[in-house]
Amino acid sequence: MNYKIEVVTTSRYCYINAISDTNERIGKICIDLDSEDATRYKDICGGKKTAKIVLVSTNANACGNGVATSMLNKVIEIFDNYILYLNVVPLPRTEKDKDKKELINFYSKFGFLKYEKDICVSTMFRTNLK
């Protein structure tokens, strides 16, 4: 599958889009650059720049083609001096979609670690800054 990664930034958000060669958006990531809930994680963030990955989504027909991997690699490249975090919330649409455990394993490949102090939602952090 051929696609390109595009980056759109506003004052508060950054959007990473995967665009197919037919000009269809087949994946998207939304990053909040000023999330209100970052203050909950002072023990990890400690005044460092933080960004919250709010959404990671790939079209059902593009799953398994490395689209989410490419987009996450772009996020890590752009935000290499940020502490990144996300809530692990599966968006089940098809049988190919990952469950919570599979998502935790997937994000772990990018250096995200599960935050054990959160009891309401599974949160993961990537703190290895460059």
C-alpha positions in Angstrom: 0.0 0.0 0.0 1.4 3.4 -1.0 0.8 6.4 1.2 2.5 9.5 2.5 2.6 11.1 6.0 1.4 14.7 6.3 1.7 16.9 9.4 -0.7 19.7 10.2 -0.1 21.9 13.3 -2.2 24.5 15.1 -1.5 26.4 18.2 -2.9 23.6 20.4 -2.9 20.4 18.3 -0.8 18.5 15.9 -2.4 16.1 13.4 -0.5 13.3 11.6 -2.3 12.0 8.6 -1.6 9.1 6.4 -2.8 9.9 2.8 -3.1 7.1 0.2 -2.0 7.5 -3.4 -5.7 8.1 -4.2 -5.7 11.1 -1.9 -7.8 9.3 0.8 -6.9 9.7 4.5 -6.3 6.2 5.7 -4.9 7.0 9.2 -4.8 9.8 11.7 -3.2 10.7 14.9 -4.2 13.7 17.0 -1.8 15.2 19.6 -2.9 17.7 22.3 0.0 20.0 23.0 -1.7 21.5 26.1 -3.8 18.8 27.7 -5.5 19.7 31.0 -4.9 16.3 32.5 -1.1 16.6 32.2 -1.1 18.0 35.7 -2.2 14.6 37.0 1.2 13.2 36.1 3.6 15.6 37.9 5.5 12.6 39.2 6.5 11.8 35.6 6.3 15.1 33.8 8.0 17.3 36.4 7.7 20.5 34.4 9.0 19.0 31.2 7.2 19.6 27.9 4.4 17.0 27.5 2.1 16.1 24.6 -0.9 13.7 24.8 -1.7 11.4 22.0 -5.5 11.7 21.9 -6.3 9.5 19.0 -4.6 6.9 16.8 -6.8 5.5 14.1 -6.3 3.6 10.9 -9.0 2.8 8.4 -10.2 -0.8 8.6 -9.1 -1.5 5.0 -5.6 -0.2 5.8 -5.0 -2.2 9.0 -1.9 -4.4 9.0 0.0 -2.3 6.4 2.2 -0.4 8.8 0.2 2.8 8.6 -0.1 3.3 12.4 3.6 2.4 12.8 4.6 5.0 10.2 2.5 7.7 11.9 3.8 6.9 15.4 7.4 7.0 14.1 6.7 10.5 12.7 5.2 11.5 16.1 8.3 10.3 17.9 10.6 12.1 15.4 8.7 15.4 15.8 8.3 15.2 19.6 11.6 13.7 20.5 12.1 16.3 23.3 8.6 15.8 24.8 7.2 13.3 27.3 4.4 11.6 25.3 1.5 9.9 26.8 -1.7 8.3 25.8 -4.7 6.5 27.2 -5.1 2.9 25.9 -8.7 2.7 24.7 -9.5 0.2 21.9 -11.9 1.3 19.2 -13.3 -2.0 18.1 -14.8 -1.8 14.6 -13.7 -5.1 13.0 -12.1 -8.4 14.1 -8.7 -7.1 12.9 -8.7 -4.3 15.5 -6.5 -4.7 18.6 -7.8 -5.2 22.1 -6.3 -3.4 25.1 -3.6 -6.0 25.7 -2.5 -6.0 22.0 -2.5 -2.2 22.0 -0.3 -2.1 25.1 2.1 -4.5 23.4 2.0 -2.4 20.2 2.8 0.9 22.0 5.5 -0.8 24.0 7.4 -1.3 20.7 7.8 2.5 20.6 9.1 2.9 24.1 5.8 3.5 25.9 5.5 2.1 29.4 2.4 1.4 31.3 1.7 3.9 34.2 0.8 1.6 37.1 -0.6 4.3 39.3 -3.6 5.0 37.1 -6.6 2.8 38.1 -9.3 4.3 36.0 -7.8 4.0 32.5 -4.6 2.4 31.2 -2.2 5.2 30.5 1.2 4.8 28.9 4.2 7.2 28.9 7.2 7.6 26.6 9.8 9.5 28.6 13.1 8.7 26.8 13.9 12.2 25.6 16.7 13.0 23.2 
